[in-house]
């Protein structure tokens, strides 16, 4: 397995393909140049590593996990490589019609393991007994686990429901990103100058304002996913994406985990990462990968944006101009013609990287 330079505390074991489902990513390095966000991507290993599997199998040749009726998989403990108080996960999983899967996570510091916490689901999980989203040391806030104290390791569990014999759930990829909020704050307390080289991708521009009125203010994430899907050769409409990824529990269309899984269900693999360097951004752009990024903007922080402030918004980075500008497609623009624009690198760094650095990489 090849490795790119500057990967810190990372293990990359990306999954292989199976017939009838999207071709997963080749080995890549979402943690390229990343000193803060410790990234792990992998499949369950069959060696005696502490993992447990019931009523399932692993295809070693294609590195995929198959779960039959009533199946479950519990991973071995995953060492974070340092203390963390935030855990982000994503997955690419093929789920048969009328079936469902539940993703749960547990963490450990210097004491006992936490209980299993409900992190994500896909499909029909009505058969599942409810799993808590919080305990005394942490809470799953929609799509990310926030902890009250630092932990050292995590493990995850995937359970399948409603599966029929001969038509299994197929898990292609599971990923974890560990972050210390203290380290993140220190990293951006004093800005480190950066001047990445110019690079530009040609990406179809879409405006969320073209959607029906009841959706147009709410589907920045589905619109960005639709742009990424078109760039990957699988054009879909933002409204179709929205209906697929809608998070009924939280009444939102921008659940990060569901957005990446939705792209996979429509034919294109993806992964959630957290980035903290423009070297990493430049790296992915040169690989032909636009980045869908999550920003939080206070009044006056993002010059030229089609909004004054926002507690949460998704936009797409399509390039760098080599002169301190970041080329973006911002779906909040009122017309398609106004979607492409340029934001200042130091401003986007503040409203994106310093506030979490979450990015969808769809097409890997």
TORMAR-634965 format. One record per residue (C-alpha): x, y, z; residue in one letter. Coordinates in steps of 0.25 Angstrom, whole numbers, plus 5000, padded with zeros to 4 digits. Example, Ala and Ser with C-alpha at 12.3 -4.5 7.8 and 13.67 -1.06 7.14 Angstrom:
2
504949825031A
505549965029S
This chain:
364
500050005000X
500650134996X
500750255004X
500850405001X
501750495010X
501350575022X
500250465026X
500250465041X
499650355050X
498850305038X
498450165033X
497850155019X
497150025015X
496150075005X
495149975000X
494949894987X
493749884978X
492649794976X
491749764965X
490549854963X
491049964973X
491950084971X
493450064969X
494150114982X
495350204983X
496750164980X
497650184992X
497750324995X
498150425006X
497150515012X
498050545023X
499150595013X
499850705020X
498950705032X
499550725046X
498250725053X
497250635048X
497650495050X
496950415039X
496750265038X
496050195026X
495850045027X
495149915026X
494949805036X
496249715037X
496049565038X
497349545046X
497249535061X
497149685064X
495949685073X
494849705063X
493549625063X
492649575052X
491349505053X
490649445041X
491449515031X
492749495022X
493949575017X
494349575002X
495849585004X
496049604989X
495149724988X
495349765003X
493849775005X
492949735017X
491649665014X
490549655025X
489449555024X
488149545031X
488249585046X
489749615044X
490649705051X
492049745051X
492849805063X
494249865060X
495549855067X
495949975075X
496450085066X
497650165073X
497450315070X
498950345070X
498650455080X
497550515089X
496250555083X
494950615087X
494250605073X
493950485065X
493450495051X
493150365042X
492650335029X
492350205021X
492050155007X
491050045008X
490149964998X
488749945005X
487749854998X
486349904996X
485549895009X
486749875017X
487549965027X
488849985034X
489150055047X
490550115050X
490950125065X
492250175072X
492850155085X
494050225091X
495050205102X
496050295110X
496650255123X
495450185128X
494450085123X
493850085109X
492650175106X
491250115103X
490950095088X
490450235082X
489550245070X
490450325059X
489750295046X
488750205039X
488250175025X
487050105020X
485950045028X
486450015043X
485050005049X
485449875055X
486649935063X
486549955077X
486750105080X
488250145083X
488550265091X
489250385084X
489850435097X
490450395111X
491050475122X
492350495114X
491850535101X
490750555091X
490550525076X
490150655070X
489450615057X
490650555050X
491850575059X
492150525073X
492550635083X
493250595096X
493450665109X
494750615111X
495950555103X
495850415098X
496950325092X
496250215084X
494950175077X
494250055071X
493050045063X
491849945061X
491049925048X
489749855049X
488849805038X
487349795038X
486249735028X
487349665020X
486949555011X
487749425009X
488649444996X
488449594996X
489449645007X
489749785011X
491149815006X
492049915013X
493149975004X
493750075013X
493750125027X
494550255032X
494850325045X
495450455047X
495950495061X
496150645065X
496550715077X
495850845078X
496950905087X
497950875076X
497050925065X
496951055073X
498451075075X
498651045060X
497851165056X
498051255068X
499151325059X
498951305044X
500151235037X
500351305023X
500051215011X
500151234997X
499751114989X
499951104974X
498851134964X
497951014960X
496551014954X
495450914951X
494350924942X
493050894950X
491650904946X
491051024954X
489651004960X
488851094969X
487951044980X
487051164977X
486551084965X
485850984974X
484450994978X
484151104988X
484051015000X
485450954998X
486251064992X
486751125005X
487050985011X
487850905000X
489250964999X
489850825002X
488950744992X
489250854982X
490750834984X
490650684984X
489950704970X
491050784965X
492150684970X
491250564964X
491250644950X
492750664951X
492950514953X
492050484941X
490750444949X
489850564947X
488650574956X
487750684961X
487950754974X
486450724978X
486650574975X
487850584984X
487050654995X
485950554995X
486950434997X
487850495008X
486750565016X
487050545031X
485550535036X
486050525051X
486650665050X
485850715039X
487050755031X
487650735017X
489150755021X
489450635029X
490950615026X
490950465027X
489650445019X
490150535008X
491350455005X
490550325007X
489550384997X
490550404987X
491050264988X
489650214987X
489450294974X
490750234968X
491950314973X
492850284985X
493250384995X
493850415008X
493750515020X
495050585024X
495450705032X
496550795026X
497450895032X
498450935021X
498350995007X
499450885003X
498350785005X
497350864997X
498350884986X
498650734986X
497250694984X
496950794973X
498150744965X
497550604967X
496250664960X
495550664973X
494650784976X
494350804991X
493050824997X
493350905010X
492450945022X
492551085027X
492051175038X
492051315035X
491851435044X
491451575039X
492551635030X
493451515030X
493351465016X
493451575006X
492651564993X
491751454999X
490251454995X
489951455010X
490351535022X
490451425032X
490051275033X
490151175045X
490451065035X
490551065020X
491250975009X
491951024997X
492950964987X
494450994985X
494750984970X
496151044970X
497251144974X
497651264967X
499051264972X
498951404977X
498151384990X
496851354984X
495951234985X
495051194973X
493751144978X
492351104974X
491451164984X
490051104982X
489351214991X
489551314979X
488251354973X
488551314959X
489451214953X
490251324946X
490651374960X
490951234966X
492451244962X
493251344970X
494551374977X
494751384992X
495951425000X
496751315005X
497051365019X
495551395020X
495151255016X
496151195025X
495551265037X
494051225034X
494451085029X
495751025034X
495751095047X
494351055050X
494550905047X
495050885033X
493950785029X
493950745015X
493250645006X
494150584995X
493250524985X
493850444974X
494950364982X
